[in-house]
Amino acid sequence: MKTDGNAHEAAPSEPTAPLTKAAVWERLATVMDPEIPVLSLVDLGVIRDVVVEDVRVTVALAPTFSGCPALAVMQRDVAAAVLALGAASVAVDVTVTPPWSSDWITDEGRRKLREFGLAPPRRHGGNAVLTFFDVAPCPRCQSTNTHLTSSFGATLCRAMHVCDDCGEPFESIKAL
């Protein structure tokens, strides 16, 4: 993993338990996305790899968009969570190769998105057709009788829709 200069150091301390890759992944599953606070970064699929070397940890993070405004917050939160495990240093490396894919959102993450009121993107298996005119099922009533009102939502990765059955407006996460 290539270091991008975002290494974080802690005062020397002994980990409360052996610092393992599994323990780091478990802790990272509690770090929430700053824009969708019901979704962990692991559920979102942006945490791509974890390397543990003694008490030094490197985390690879693939942002949903290369210009994601929440990137610095994600890096800070990831580093803080891993340092709290007893790591002496944490490097949070941003990687854009391969670019993040909405297919990386976990099944649990898709469930949480629906419960939050966001329609999760369809799985495309690497063959995404970015028309944004695909039917987005309503996260409230599950109807597919919906229509797009804007290709742009609150963030670059969202679009706006209205359900023609229940009348509710909703956002969807774009398939990328």
Phi, psi and chi 1 to 4 in degrees:
 res  aa     phi    psi   chi1   chi2   chi3   chi4
   1 MET       -  140.1  -74.5 -178.3  -92.9      -
   2 LYS   -88.5  129.2 -176.9  177.7  177.3 -117.8
   3 THR   -81.2  134.0  -59.3      -      -      -
   4 ASP  -105.4   17.4   65.3   -4.3      -      -
   5 GLY    86.3    9.1      -      -      -      -
   6 ASN  -102.0   48.5  -73.2  -52.4      -      -
   7 ALA   -84.4  142.4      -      -      -      -
   8 HIS  -122.9  134.5  -59.2  -91.2      -      -
   9 GLU  -111.7  149.5  -59.4  -73.6  -30.1      -
  10 ALA  -121.2  159.4      -      -      -      -
  11 ALA   -61.9  140.8      -      -      -      -
  12 PRO   -53.8  129.1  -21.3   30.0      -      -
  13 SER  -153.1  161.4   65.3      -      -      -
  14 GLU   -90.3  132.5  -69.9  -63.3  -45.4      -
  15 PRO   -60.6  146.2  -17.6   26.8      -      -
  16 THR   -71.5  -22.5   55.4      -      -      -
  17 ALA  -144.1  162.5      -      -      -      -
  18 PRO   -55.5  133.2  -21.9   30.5      -      -
  19 LEU   -78.8  108.6 -166.2   56.5      -      -
  20 THR  -119.2  160.6   65.4      -      -      -
  21 LYS   -59.8  -41.6 -171.6  172.6 -175.9  172.2
  22 ALA   -63.2  -40.1      -      -      -      -
  23 ALA   -65.7  -38.3      -      -      -      -
  24 VAL   -65.9  -46.3  172.8      -      -      -
  25 TRP   -59.3  -41.8  -85.6  103.2      -      -
  26 GLU   -62.1  -42.2 -175.2  176.4  -32.4      -
  27 ARG   -67.3  -40.8  177.7   60.2   60.1   99.3
  28 LEU   -64.2  -25.9  -68.0  175.3      -      -
  29 ALA   -67.6   -9.1      -      -      -      -
  30 THR  -100.8   -4.0   68.9      -      -      -
  31 VAL   -86.2  116.4  178.4      -      -      -
  32 MET   -89.2  150.3  -54.6  -47.0  -85.0      -
  33 ASP   -66.7  131.6  178.4   77.9      -      -
  34 PRO   -67.7  -22.2    3.8   -4.6      -      -
  35 GLU   -96.3  -25.8  -64.9  177.5  -30.6      -
  36 ILE  -129.8   83.3  -51.7  171.1      -      -
  37 PRO   -68.0   -0.3   23.1  -31.3      -      -
  38 VAL   -95.4   -2.2  -62.0      -      -      -
  39 LEU  -116.4  125.8 -159.6   61.2      -      -
  40 SER   -77.9  160.5   77.4      -      -      -
  41 LEU   -64.3  -29.0  -64.5 -179.1      -      -
  42 VAL   -69.5  -45.3  171.0      -      -      -
  43 ASP   -60.4  -36.9  -78.4  -26.6      -      -
  44 LEU   -70.7  -19.6 -173.6   56.4      -      -
  45 GLY    83.6   16.1      -      -      -      -
  46 VAL   -87.7  -18.1  -61.8      -      -      -
  47 ILE   -83.9  114.5  -56.5  -64.2      -      -
  48 ARG  -100.8  -30.0  -58.4  -50.9  -55.6  152.5
  49 ASP  -161.0  155.0 -167.2   21.8      -      -
  50 VAL  -135.5  130.0  170.5      -      -      -
  51 VAL  -123.4  126.2  175.0      -      -      -
  52 VAL  -115.1  122.2  176.7      -      -      -
  53 GLU  -125.0   97.6  -63.4  168.1  -30.9      -
  54 ASP    61.3 -109.0 -167.2   28.2      -      -
  55 VAL  -113.1   19.2  -69.5      -      -      -
  56 ARG  -110.9  132.8  -59.7 -171.8 -167.5  -52.2
  57 VAL  -126.4  137.6  177.9      -      -      -
  58 THR  -121.0  129.4  -55.9      -      -      -
  59 VAL  -118.4  128.0  177.4      -      -      -
  60 ALA   -93.7  127.4      -      -      -      -
  61 LEU  -124.7  124.5 -172.1  146.9      -      -
  62 ALA  -107.3  106.3      -      -      -      -
  63 PRO   -66.6  154.5   25.2  -32.1      -      -
  64 THR   -64.8  -32.0   56.7      -      -      -
  65 PHE  -136.5  144.4  -75.9   90.5      -      -
  66 SER   -63.7  -25.0   59.5      -      -      -
  67 GLY  -102.4   25.5      -      -      -      -
  68 CYS   -57.4  121.9  177.0      -      -      -
  69 PRO   -68.9  -16.0   23.4  -30.5      -      -
  70 ALA   -91.4    1.6      -      -      -      -
  71 LEU   -57.8  -47.1 -176.6   57.5      -      -
  72 ALA   -63.0  -37.2      -      -      -      -
  73 VAL   -66.6  -42.9  173.9      -      -      -
  74 MET   -61.2  -45.3  -72.8 -170.9  -82.0      -
  75 GLN   -60.2  -45.0  -71.2  175.6  -68.4      -
  76 ARG   -62.1  -46.2  179.8 -160.6   66.9 -152.3
  77 ASP   -67.4  -38.5  -68.0   -8.7      -      -
  78 VAL   -63.0  -48.3  164.1      -      -      -
  79 ALA   -60.6  -44.8      -      -      -      -
  80 ALA   -62.1  -41.2      -      -      -      -
  81 ALA   -64.8  -40.9      -      -      -      -
  82 VAL   -75.1  -38.0  177.2      -      -      -
  83 LEU   -61.2  -35.3  -72.8  170.2      -      -
  84 ALA   -65.3  -19.7      -      -      -      -
  85 LEU   -78.5  -13.0  -78.3  176.3      -      -
  86 GLY   111.1    8.5      -      -      -      -
  87 ALA   -66.2  143.5      -      -      -      -
  88 ALA   -80.5  -31.3      -      -      -      -
  89 SER  -151.3  151.4   69.6      -      -      -
  90 VAL  -135.1  128.8  179.3      -      -      -
  91 ALA  -110.4  125.5      -      -      -      -
  92 VAL  -108.0  101.3 -178.2      -      -      -
  93 ASP   -92.7  127.9  -66.2  -15.5      -      -
  94 VAL   -85.8  128.5  175.3      -      -      -
  95 THR  -125.1  136.0 -180.0      -      -      -
  96 VAL  -117.9    9.4  -66.7      -      -      -
  97 THR  -127.9  113.6  -54.1      -      -      -
  98 PRO   -73.1  157.1   28.0  -32.8      -      -
  99 PRO   -66.5  150.6   20.0  -26.7      -      -
 100 TRP   -55.7  144.0  177.4   83.5      -      -
 101 SER  -125.5  139.4  168.8      -      -      -
 102 SER   -63.8  -16.2   55.3      -      -      -
 103 ASP   -64.8  -19.8  -83.9   -0.6      -      -
 104 TRP   -78.3   -8.9  -63.3  -11.6      -      -
 105 ILE   -67.4  129.4  -60.3  172.1      -      -
 106 THR   -70.6  163.8   65.1      -      -      -
 107 ASP   -59.3  -40.8  -69.9  -21.4      -      -
 108 GLU   -62.5  -40.7  177.5   70.9    4.5      -
 109 GLY   -63.0  -39.6      -      -      -      -
 110 ARG   -64.8  -38.5  -69.4  168.5 -172.2  -79.8
 111 ARG   -63.9  -45.8 -178.7 -169.2   61.3   75.3
 112 LYS   -63.1  -38.0  -70.3  175.7 -177.5  176.8
 113 LEU   -60.7  -47.3  -75.2  170.5      -      -
 114 ARG   -59.6  -45.4  -84.7 -170.7  -62.3  -81.8
 115 GLU   -64.2  -28.5  -71.4  175.8   -0.5      -
 116 PHE   -79.9  -14.6 -171.4   63.3      -      -
 117 GLY   100.2   12.1      -      -      -      -
 118 LEU  -108.6  130.7  -72.2  169.2      -      -
 119 ALA   -75.3  122.1      -      -      -      -
 120 PRO   -70.0  154.3   19.1  -24.1      -      -
 121 PRO   -72.3  154.9   27.6  -33.8      -      -
 122 ARG   -71.5  152.7   64.9  178.0  175.3   76.3
 123 ARG   -79.8  137.0  -68.0 -164.8 -171.9  -88.5
 124 HIS  -122.6   -6.9   54.2   73.8      -      -
 125 GLY    59.7   29.2      -      -      -      -
 126 GLY    90.5   -0.8      -      -      -      -
 127 ASN  -115.7   61.3 -171.5   21.9      -      -
 128 ALA   -79.2  128.8      -      -      -      -
 129 VAL  -106.8  111.9  178.1      -      -      -
 130 LEU   -89.8   69.0  -59.0  177.6      -      -
 131 THR   -96.5  -24.4   62.5      -      -      -
 132 PHE    63.6   11.1  -55.1  123.8      -      -
 133 PHE  -102.3    3.5  -61.7  112.7      -      -
 134 ASP   -62.2  150.6  -71.0  -20.5      -      -
 135 VAL   -68.3  130.4  171.4      -      -      -
 136 ALA  -108.2  114.5      -      -      -      -
 137 PRO   -61.6  139.1  -16.8   28.0      -      -
 138 CYS   -64.0  126.3  176.1      -      -      -
 139 PRO   -71.1  -13.2   23.7  -30.0      -      -
 140 ARG   -90.6  -50.2  -69.6  169.8 -177.3   83.1
 141 CYS  -114.0   -0.9   72.9      -      -      -
 142 GLN    69.9    5.7  -49.6  -48.6  -49.5      -
 143 SER   -65.5  145.0  171.0      -      -      -
 144 THR   -99.7    7.4   56.7      -      -      -
 145 ASN   -86.1   72.4 -174.1   19.4      -      -
 146 THR  -129.3  163.6   64.9      -      -      -
 147 HIS  -141.7  151.1   67.2  -87.1      -      -
 148 LEU   -76.1  132.0  179.7   74.4      -      -
 149 THR  -107.8  -24.7   57.8      -      -      -
 150 SER  -160.0  136.3  174.9      -      -      -
 151 SER   -73.1   -6.1  -66.5      -      -      -
 152 PHE  -123.7  126.3  -55.2   98.9      -      -
 153 GLY  -108.8 -152.9      -      -      -      -
 154 ALA   -64.6  -27.1      -      -      -      -
 155 THR  -133.4  168.2   62.2      -      -      -
 156 LEU   -59.9  -25.7  -67.3  172.5      -      -
 157 CYS   -91.1    9.0   59.1      -      -      -
 158 ARG  -122.4  157.2  -60.8 -173.8 -161.1  178.6
 159 ALA  -133.3  158.8      -      -      -      -
 160 MET  -105.8  139.3  -58.9  -65.4  -61.5      -
 161 HIS  -138.1  168.4  -56.6  -92.6      -      -
 162 VAL  -133.5  138.4  170.1      -      -      -
 163 CYS   -86.1  124.8  178.1      -      -      -
 164 ASP   -79.9   -9.4  -64.8  -39.7      -      -
 165 ASP   -92.5  -52.2  -75.2  -18.3      -      -
 166 CYS   -97.0  -10.0   71.4      -      -      -
 167 GLY    80.1    2.6      -      -      -      -
 168 GLU   -82.8  134.8  -70.4  -69.2  -38.9      -
 169 PRO   -77.9  150.7   26.4  -30.3      -      -
 170 PHE  -156.8  161.3   66.1   92.9      -      -
 171 GLU  -103.3  153.2  -73.9 -175.1  -67.1      -
 172 SER  -123.0  155.8   68.6      -      -      -
 173 ILE   -89.1  130.4  -56.7  -67.2      -      -
 174 LYS   -70.7  143.9  -64.6  174.4 -177.1  174.0
 175 ALA   -78.5  117.9      -      -      -      -
 176 LEU  -129.9      -  -62.5  174.1      -      -
